[in-house]
């Protein structure tokens, strides 16, 4: 009798484990159903594609939405991939391999400007520095690899926010908010969206003392082989250099550097999608 109970218990555990694995497989199937040609899908679409009942798909979507892997459009009711999934994918790309690929291009840019240069990613709605080369000047910007910074008021952050896939920008802004750091910080969501449209048009972002009073920064996004912006590079100036006419040259340097890293990552262009606009608008001063 006792042996029978033990066998039954083992069978129950195996059944529970099998059920858990099946749920994971179905959730993965939902995520894989989204693509560039099908960025938004409804419950019926997914149920038909996966051969599952709509109630099963809906339960899985509720869990995936709660964890940030999908998000639902409040008007159409359709789903799209969420910001958290985008960030996790970015973290995979932003490994030591990315730093190794980017480093010679950062060094070349540093030799041309002598300022502090950074490589950064977007994680949980914040900028994370993953590489840095110090300025050769006596007065330098304080930063360190691994340090986090707000996205909405830094050049690196705005370059990455402007390049987010459709629907993910609002999630990023809601996650961290728009805290004011200086008198120049943009704290209105509508104003920031307009500003990011300008960033997309120019192909680079500028922080003119929006996070720290005496820091001015030019930044541009880096794209991988899928066309996703997975990182950004920047040049930061401090103090008297903040209004230097040479700063205009820095916007060209960062776009060239970002293009070179993108190409090395397998991006199928010799220039970024926004490069033409960047050169055409490089004399726009507002950051």
C-alpha positions in Angstrom: 0.0 0.0 0.0 2.8 2.4 1.0 4.7 1.6 -2.2 1.5 2.3 -4.3 1.2 5.7 -2.6 4.8 6.5 -3.4 4.4 5.5 -7.0 1.3 7.7 -7.3 3.1 10.6 -5.7 5.9 10.3 -8.2 3.4 10.1 -11.1 1.7 13.3 -9.7 5.0 15.1 -9.6 5.9 14.1 -13.1 2.5 15.2 -14.3 2.8 18.5 -12.6 6.3 18.9 -14.0 5.1 18.1 -17.5 2.2 20.6 -17.1 4.7 23.3 -16.1 7.0 22.6 -19.0 4.0 22.7 -21.4 3.0 26.1 -20.0 6.5 27.4 -20.6 6.6 26.0 -24.1 3.2 27.6 -24.9 4.4 31.0 -23.5 7.5 30.8 -25.6 5.4 29.9 -28.6 3.3 33.1 -28.0 6.5 35.3 -27.9 7.9 33.6 -31.0 4.6 34.3 -32.9 5.4 38.0 -33.0 7.6 39.2 -35.9 8.5 42.3 -37.9 5.6 41.5 -40.2 3.2 40.7 -37.3 4.2 43.1 -34.5 0.7 43.1 -33.0 -1.5 40.0 -32.5 -4.9 39.4 -30.9 -5.9 36.5 -28.8 -7.8 34.9 -31.7 -4.7 35.3 -34.0 -2.5 33.6 -31.4 -4.9 30.8 -30.7 -5.2 30.0 -34.4 -1.4 30.1 -34.9 -0.6 27.9 -31.9 -3.6 25.6 -32.1 -4.7 26.5 -28.6 -8.0 27.4 -27.0 -8.5 31.2 -26.7 -9.0 30.9 -22.9 -5.6 29.2 -22.6 -3.9 31.9 -24.7 -5.6 34.7 -22.7 -4.4 33.2 -19.4 -0.8 33.1 -20.7 -1.0 36.6 -22.0 -2.2 37.9 -18.7 0.9 36.4 -17.0 3.3 37.6 -19.7 1.8 41.1 -19.5 2.1 41.2 -15.7 5.8 40.3 -16.1 6.4 42.9 -18.8 7.0 40.5 -21.7 3.9 41.7 -23.7 1.7 44.8 -23.5 -1.9 45.3 -24.6 -3.1 48.2 -26.7 -6.0 49.7 -24.7 -7.9 50.6 -27.9 -7.5 47.6 -30.2 -7.0 45.0 -27.5 -4.2 43.5 -29.5 -0.8 42.6 -27.9 2.8 43.4 -28.8 6.1 42.5 -27.3 6.9 44.4 -24.1 9.8 46.5 -22.9 11.2 43.9 -20.5 11.7 41.4 -23.3 13.5 44.1 -25.4 15.8 44.9 -22.5 16.6 41.2 -21.8 17.5 40.7 -25.4 19.6 43.8 -25.3 21.5 42.5 -22.3 22.4 39.4 -24.2 23.9 41.4 -27.0 25.6 43.8 -24.6 28.1 41.3 -23.2 31.9 41.4 -23.2 31.7 40.7 -27.0 30.0 44.1 -27.6 32.6 45.9 -25.6 35.4 44.1 -27.5 33.9 45.0 -30.8 33.2 48.6 -29.9 36.5 49.3 -28.1 38.7 50.2 -31.1 36.0 52.5 -32.5 35.7 54.2 -29.1 39.5 54.6 -29.0 39.5 56.1 -32.4 36.8 58.6 -31.4 38.7 59.4 -28.2 41.9 60.2 -30.1 39.9 62.6 -32.3 38.3 64.5 -29.5 40.2 64.0 -26.2 36.9 64.1 -24.3 35.2 61.4 -22.1 33.6 58.8 -24.3 31.0 56.2 -23.2 29.3 53.1 -24.5 26.0 52.4 -22.8 22.9 50.3 -22.9 19.2 50.7 -21.8 18.2 48.5 -18.9 15.0 48.8 -16.9 14.4 52.2 -18.3 17.8 53.5 -17.3 21.2 54.0 -19.0 24.0 51.7 -17.8 27.6 52.6 -18.8 29.3 49.4 -20.0 32.6 51.0 -21.2 34.4 54.3 -20.8 37.6 56.1 -21.9 38.6 59.1 -19.7 39.1 62.6 -21.0 42.7 63.8 -21.4 41.6 67.2 -19.9 42.1 68.2 -16.3 38.3 68.8 -15.7 36.4 65.6 -16.4 32.9 64.2 -16.1 32.5 61.8 -13.2 31.2 58.4 -14.3 32.1 54.8 -14.1 31.4 51.5 -15.8 28.3 49.9 -14.2 26.9 53.2 -13.1 23.3 54.0 -14.0 21.8 57.3 -15.2 18.4 58.5 -16.1 17.4 58.1 -19.8 15.2 61.1 -20.3 17.8 63.8 -19.7 21.1 62.2 -20.9 22.4 62.1 -24.5 22.9 58.4 -24.3 19.4 57.8 -22.9 17.6 60.0 -25.4 19.5 58.4 -28.3 18.2 55.0 -27.1 14.7 56.1 -26.2 14.3 57.7 -29.6 15.2 54.4 -31.3 12.9 52.2 -29.2 10.4 50.0 -31.2 6.8 51.3 -31.5 4.9 51.1 -28.3 7.9 50.7 -25.9 8.7 54.4 -25.4 5.6 55.0 -23.2 6.5 52.0 -21.0 10.0 53.2 -20.5 8.8 56.7 -19.5 6.1 55.4 -17.1 8.6 53.0 -15.5 11.0 55.8 -14.4 9.1 59.0 -14.7 10.5 62.4 -15.7 12.3 63.7 -12.7 13.8 67.2 -12.9 17.5 67.4 -12.4 18.3 70.9 -13.7 16.4 73.9 -15.1 16.9 72.4 -18.6 15.4 68.9 -17.8 12.4 68.0 -19.9 9.7 66.9 -17.5 6.7 66.9 -19.8 6.0 63.6 -21.6 4.5 65.4 -24.6 7.6 67.7 -24.8 9.9 64.8 -24.6 8.1 62.9 -27.4 8.5 66.0 -29.6 12.1 66.3 -28.7 12.8 62.6 -29.4 11.2 63.1 -32.8 13.9 65.7 -33.5 16.5 63.2 -32.2 15.2 60.6 -34.7 15.3 63.3 -37.5 18.9 64.4 -36.7 20.2 60.9 -36.0 21.9 61.9 -32.7 20.9 63.3 -29.3 22.3 66.2 -27.3 22.2 66.8 -23.5 22.8 70.4 -22.8 23.1 70.5 -19.0 19.8 68.6 -18.6 21.2 66.0 -16.1 24.2 67.9 -14.7 24.6 71.7 -15.1 28.1 71.8 -16.6 27.9 68.7 -18.8 27.1 68.7 -22.5 26.9 65.4 -24.3 26.4 64.2 -27.9 25.3 60.6 -28.4 24.2 58.3 -31.2 22.5 54.8 -31.3 24.2 51.6 -32.2 22.3 49.0 -34.2 22.7 45.2 -34.4 22.1 42.8 -37.3 18.3 42.9 -36.7 18.1 46.7 -37.0 17.5 47.1 -33.2 19.2 49.9 -31.3 21.2 47.9 -28.7 23.6 50.5 -27.4 24.7 54.1 -27.8 28.0 56.0 -27.8 28.7 59.5 -26.5 31.2 62.3 -26.1 30.9 64.4 -23.0 32.4 67.8 -22.4 32.7 69.8 -19.2 32.8 73.4 -18.0 34.3 75.9 -20.5 34.1 73.3 -23.3 30.3 73.2 -23.1 29.7 76.0 -25.5 32.8 75.3 -27.7 32.1 75.6 -31.4 34.0 72.3 -31.7 31.0 70.6 -30.1 29.3 70.6 -33.5 32.1 68.3 -34.7 31.4 65.9 -31.9 27.9 65.2 -33.3 29.6 64.0 -36.5 32.2 61.9 -34.6 29.6 60.1 -32.5 27.4 59.2 -35.6 30.5 58.0 -37.4 31.6 55.9 -34.4 28.0 54.5 -33.9 27.9 53.6 -37.6 31.2 51.8 -37.5 30.2 49.7 -34.4 26.8 48.9 -36.0 28.5 47.6 -39.1 30.8 45.5 -37.0 27.7 44.0 -35.3 26.3 43.0 -38.6 24.0 45.9 -39.3 23.4 45.7 -43.0 24.2 49.3 -43.9 27.3 51.4 -44.0 25.5 54.2 -42.2 22.7 54.2 -39.5 19.1 54.7 -40.7 19.2 58.2 -39.3 22.6 59.3 -40.5 21.4 61.3 -43.5 19.2 63.3 -41.2 22.0 63.7 -38.7 24.3 65.3 -41.2 21.6 67.5 -42.6 20.7 68.8 -39.2 24.0 68.8 -37.4 23.9 72.6 -36.8 20.8 72.4 -34.7 22.0 73.5 -31.3 19.1 72.7 -28.9 19.8 69.4 -26.9 
